Amino acid sequence: MMFDEDTKNMICDGSKDVTRRLYNPARRPAVPGTRHKIKIDRTKKVYGEIEILTCTPQRWGDLTEEDAHREGFKSKAWYKEYFYTVNALIHDNDLVWVVEFVPIWTNKKGVIL
């Protein structure tokens, strides 16, 4: 599963255990019980592995401060600003996928598998 450098570091630090992805009803980003490598690009470098716990849709407007903290951010406002720069501006009634996970192992410097 792809992350950027900052969010990869949040996972490795233990401050992020959920990620939100743009909603597409035809394509779930993850299936509970599966494992995904933590990557920042398409190279062979891997920064860890996560196991998916849940993958459910959520209305963007239902995002809470606690949700933002689980995403690794200090506030909902900071998280929304980050999300908009990475994805796109979405509206409160739009859906996002909420993917909860647990890290199996992490390595900030990465390893080649």
N, C-alpha and C positions, 0 to 999 in steps of 0.2 A: 504494500500500500504506500502510495507516494505522500510525502510530507515535505514541507520546506525546511530549511536549516533550523530556523527558530523553533518550529513545532516539534521537529525531531529531538532537539535539545530538551524541550519541555517533557517529552516522553521519557527520555533518558534520565532526567532529574527527578522523575516521579510526580511532576506537577500537572500532568495531562493524562487523563484516562478515558477521554471521549473525543470524537471528532464529528463535525457536521459537514455534510457534502450536499451539493445542489441536488434537488430531487428530480428524479426521472422515474416514473412509475414502471417503465419497462426494464429498468436496470438497477438492481440493488447493489450498492457498493461492497457489501460483505454479508456473509451468511454466518449466523451464530454457530459456534463450535469449530470454525475454521481458523487456521493460523495464517498470518500474513507477515512477510518480511517488511521491515521499516527501511524505506529507501527515499533518497532525495532526488534521484535521477535514474536514468535507464541503464547505468553501468552495473557492474557486478558487485559494487560495494554495498554492504548491508550493515545497518546500525542496530539491528535487533530483530526481535520477532514478537508479535502480539497475537493473542487469542481473542477472537470476537465473542462478546457476551450477548449483545443485542444489536439489532439494526431495525430501527423503527422510524416512521415519519413523524414529524412534529411541525406545527405551524411556527414560522419564524417569529411571529409576534409573541409567542409563548415563552421565548427565551428568558431565563431568570438570571439574577446575579450569581446564584450557585452554579448554574450551567456554565456561565463564563469562567468561574473559578476552576471548574473541572476541565475546561478547555485550556487552562494554564494562564489565564489573564486576570488582572487585578480588578477589572470591572466589566460590566456588560457593554458600556460605551466603547472601551478599548477593543474588546473582542469584535464588536460589530464593525468598527473602523478597519480592523485587520481583515475580517471576512470579506468586506466590500472590495478591498484592494486585491485580494487573491482571486475572488470569484466574480461577483457582480453585485450591483445594487439590487436587492430584492425587497419585496414588500411584506408587511406583517402577515398577510393572508397566504403568502407563498409557503410551500412545504420544503423542508430540508430533511435529509436522512440524518438520524442521530445514531452514531456507531459507538457503542460502549465496548471497551476492551481492557484486557489486563496484559501488561508486558510479561513475556516469558523470559526474555533476556535482552539486555541493551548494551551498547558500546558506542560512546560518543564519537570515537575516532573511526569506527567502522571496520569491517573485516570483509575480505573477499571470500565468497562462498562458491 
